[in-house]
Amino acid sequence: MVWTIITNTLDLLIVGIIIYFLLNLIQGTRAVQLIKGLVLIFIASVISQLLNLNTVHWFLQSVLTMLIVALPIVFHPELRRALEQLGRGGFFTSQLVHKWSAKDINEVIMAADELAENKVGALIVFENQVGLKNYIETGTKINGQISKELIENIFYKSAPLHDGAVILGEGKIKAAGCLLNLSNNPSINPKLGTRHRAAIGITEESDALVIVVSEESGVISLAQDGELIRYLDKSKLREILFKEFIPRKNSDFFS
């Protein structure tokens, strides 16, 4: 008797945790509206069965079946994001650590600051634990040393690669002119352009950090975990990047 109560409680607890996890994943996405619609159809189906409305019940059950079959197709991006987040946070997380030096990060910060001052748009992606090979392949491979001058030249308005993203990884510039998927999050400020949506989009699908420089205002922003931090100066940007990538013992290299 006691064991049955324990197992039933554990069973309900696990189901509750799974539902909570799924609700957090779909929060702020178009899936929320569909879930509400499915719940309403399910309630209507139960009511029609209780009232012996056989034709209505059959119709609603058919609609539910079609919608459930269509879910993986309609919500492919959301499902992919959920599985990627599950993989990053579970037992299979890679222990790969990219090599970032204080000098490399300071070069990027100085480049972003200079680009912001001149109102030159930029999109700079820091690869983290999740590999970005599929995005790197959409651009031009560089595999060059990280430097302020090279980053500025890439984003110079007449440069052939200035419209895409620069992807940094393993202490080097891996590629430039890369194409990123735009976020479909409806809560994003509609005044933000494609650079900001691209930055948010790749951080929804990976654990990358992305620096965005606005071409219109020169504002520096940082995207991480699907969120955007705006109006950053050099000091705040350095603080965030050093905290993420540089061991505490090297945190005094704020040159």
C-alpha positions in Angstrom: 0.0 0.0 0.0 2.7 2.5 1.0 4.9 1.4 -2.0 1.9 2.0 -4.3 1.4 5.5 -2.9 5.1 6.3 -3.4 5.2 5.1 -7.0 2.0 6.9 -7.9 3.3 10.1 -6.3 6.6 9.7 -8.2 4.7 9.0 -11.4 2.7 12.2 -11.1 5.8 14.2 -10.1 7.7 13.1 -13.2 4.7 13.9 -15.5 4.4 17.3 -13.8 8.1 18.0 -14.4 7.8 17.0 -18.1 4.8 19.2 -18.6 6.6 22.2 -16.9 9.6 21.6 -19.1 7.5 21.6 -22.3 5.5 24.7 -21.2 8.8 26.6 -20.7 10.0 25.5 -24.1 6.9 26.7 -26.0 6.5 29.9 -23.9 6.5 32.9 -26.3 6.2 30.8 -29.4 3.3 30.2 -31.8 2.9 26.7 -30.3 1.0 28.3 -27.3 -1.9 29.3 -29.5 -2.1 25.8 -31.1 -2.1 24.1 -27.6 -5.0 26.4 -26.6 -6.9 25.3 -29.7 -6.2 21.6 -29.1 -7.4 21.9 -25.5 -10.7 23.6 -26.6 -11.3 20.9 -29.3 -10.6 18.2 -26.7 -13.1 19.7 -24.2 -15.7 20.1 -27.0 -15.1 16.5 -28.0 -15.7 15.2 -24.4 -18.9 17.3 -24.1 -20.2 16.0 -27.4 -19.6 12.4 -26.2 -21.4 13.1 -23.0 -24.4 14.5 -24.9 -24.4 11.6 -27.4 -23.7 14.0 -30.3 -22.1 11.1 -32.3 -21.5 13.0 -35.5 -20.0 16.0 -33.8 -17.8 13.8 -31.6 -16.6 11.8 -34.7 -15.8 15.1 -36.5 -13.9 16.6 -33.5 -11.9 13.3 -33.0 -10.9 13.4 -36.7 -9.7 17.0 -36.4 -7.7 16.1 -33.3 -6.1 13.2 -35.1 -5.1 15.3 -38.1 -3.7 18.0 -36.0 -1.6 15.6 -33.9 -0.2 14.0 -37.1 0.6 17.5 -38.5 2.4 18.7 -35.3 5.9 17.5 -36.2 5.7 19.2 -39.5 4.2 22.5 -38.5 6.4 22.9 -35.4 9.6 21.4 -36.7 11.7 24.5 -35.6 10.3 24.3 -32.0 10.9 20.6 -31.8 14.4 20.9 -33.0 15.1 23.7 -30.5 13.6 21.5 -27.7 15.8 18.5 -28.6 18.9 20.7 -28.8 18.3 22.2 -25.4 17.7 18.8 -24.0 20.9 17.5 -25.4 22.9 20.5 -24.1 21.6 20.1 -20.6 21.7 16.3 -20.3 24.2 13.5 -19.8 25.6 13.8 -23.3 26.9 17.3 -23.0 30.4 17.6 -24.5 33.2 18.8 -22.3 34.8 20.6 -25.2 36.3 23.9 -24.1 37.1 26.4 -26.8 40.4 28.3 -26.4 39.7 32.0 -25.8 42.4 34.4 -24.7 41.8 37.8 -23.1 43.6 39.3 -26.0 41.3 37.7 -28.6 38.2 38.9 -26.7 39.6 42.4 -26.3 40.3 42.5 -30.0 36.6 41.7 -30.7 35.4 44.3 -28.2 37.6 47.0 -29.6 36.4 46.2 -33.1 32.7 46.2 -32.0 33.3 49.6 -30.3 34.9 51.1 -33.4 32.1 49.8 -35.6 29.5 51.2 -33.3 31.1 54.6 -33.3 31.1 54.7 -37.1 27.6 53.1 -37.2 28.7 50.1 -39.2 26.4 47.1 -38.8 28.0 43.9 -37.5 27.1 40.4 -36.4 29.8 38.5 -34.5 29.1 35.0 -33.3 31.1 33.3 -30.5 30.9 29.5 -31.0 30.5 27.7 -27.7 29.9 24.0 -26.8 27.4 23.5 -29.7 29.2 23.3 -33.1 28.1 25.7 -35.8 29.5 23.8 -38.8 26.2 24.1 -40.7 26.3 27.9 -40.4 30.0 28.1 -41.2 29.4 26.3 -44.5 27.0 29.0 -45.7 29.9 31.6 -45.6 33.5 32.0 -46.7 36.0 30.1 -44.6 38.8 32.3 -43.2 40.5 30.4 -40.3 42.5 33.5 -39.5 43.8 35.1 -36.4 41.3 37.3 -34.5 42.2 40.9 -34.8 40.4 44.2 -34.6 41.6 45.3 -38.0 40.4 42.1 -39.8 37.0 42.2 -38.2 36.5 45.9 -39.1 37.6 45.2 -42.7 35.1 42.4 -43.0 32.2 44.6 -42.0 33.3 47.6 -44.0 30.2 48.7 -46.0 31.8 48.1 -49.4 33.3 44.7 -48.4 31.8 41.6 -50.1 31.1 39.8 -46.8 29.8 42.6 -44.7 26.1 41.5 -44.8 26.6 38.1 -43.2 27.8 37.0 -39.8 31.4 36.4 -38.7 31.7 33.2 -36.7 34.6 32.9 -34.1 35.6 29.6 -32.6 38.7 27.9 -31.1 40.5 31.2 -30.9 40.2 32.2 -34.6 37.9 33.7 -37.2 36.4 30.6 -38.7 34.2 32.1 -41.4 32.6 35.3 -42.6 29.5 36.2 -44.6 27.5 33.4 -42.9 23.8 33.1 -43.1 21.8 32.7 -39.9 18.2 31.6 -39.3 15.9 34.4 -38.1 14.0 34.0 -34.9 10.2 33.6 -35.1 9.6 34.7 -31.6 6.6 37.1 -31.7 7.7 38.9 -28.5 10.7 40.5 -30.3 10.5 44.2 -30.6 9.2 44.9 -34.2 11.6 47.8 -34.5 14.6 45.5 -34.4 16.0 44.5 -37.8 17.2 41.3 -39.4 20.6 41.4 -37.7 19.0 41.3 -34.2 16.6 38.6 -35.2 19.4 36.5 -36.7 21.4 36.9 -33.5 18.5 35.8 -31.3 17.7 33.0 -33.7 21.1 31.3 -33.5 21.1 31.6 -29.7 17.7 29.9 -29.6 19.3 26.9 -31.5 22.7 26.8 -29.8 24.6 28.1 -26.8 26.5 30.7 -28.9 26.9 34.3 -27.8 26.4 37.0 -30.5 27.5 40.6 -30.6 25.2 42.8 -32.7 26.1 46.4 -33.8 23.2 48.4 -35.1 23.8 50.2 -38.4 21.1 52.7 -37.7 21.9 53.7 -34.1 25.3 52.3 -33.4 24.0 50.5 -30.4 25.9 47.4 -29.2 23.8 44.4 -28.1 24.5 40.9 -27.0 22.3 37.9 -27.6 22.4 34.8 -25.4 19.9 32.0 -24.8 17.3 33.6 -27.1 17.5 36.9 -25.1 18.9 40.3 -26.2 20.8 42.7 -23.9 21.0 46.1 -25.5 22.8 49.4 -25.0 26.1 47.9 -23.9 29.4 49.8 -23.6 32.9 48.4 -23.7 33.1 47.7 -20.0 29.8 45.8 -19.7 30.4 43.8 -22.9 33.9 42.9 -21.6 32.5 41.9 -18.2 29.9 39.5 -19.8 32.4 37.9 -22.3 35.1 37.5 -19.7 32.7 35.9 -17.3 31.6 33.4 -20.0 34.9 32.5 -21.6 37.9 33.6 -19.4 38.9 31.7 -16.2 38.7 33.8 -13.1 42.5 33.7 -12.6 42.9 35.6 -16.0 40.2 38.2 -15.3 42.7 40.9 -14.6 43.8 41.0 -18.3 41.3 43.8 -19.1 43.6 45.6 -21.4 
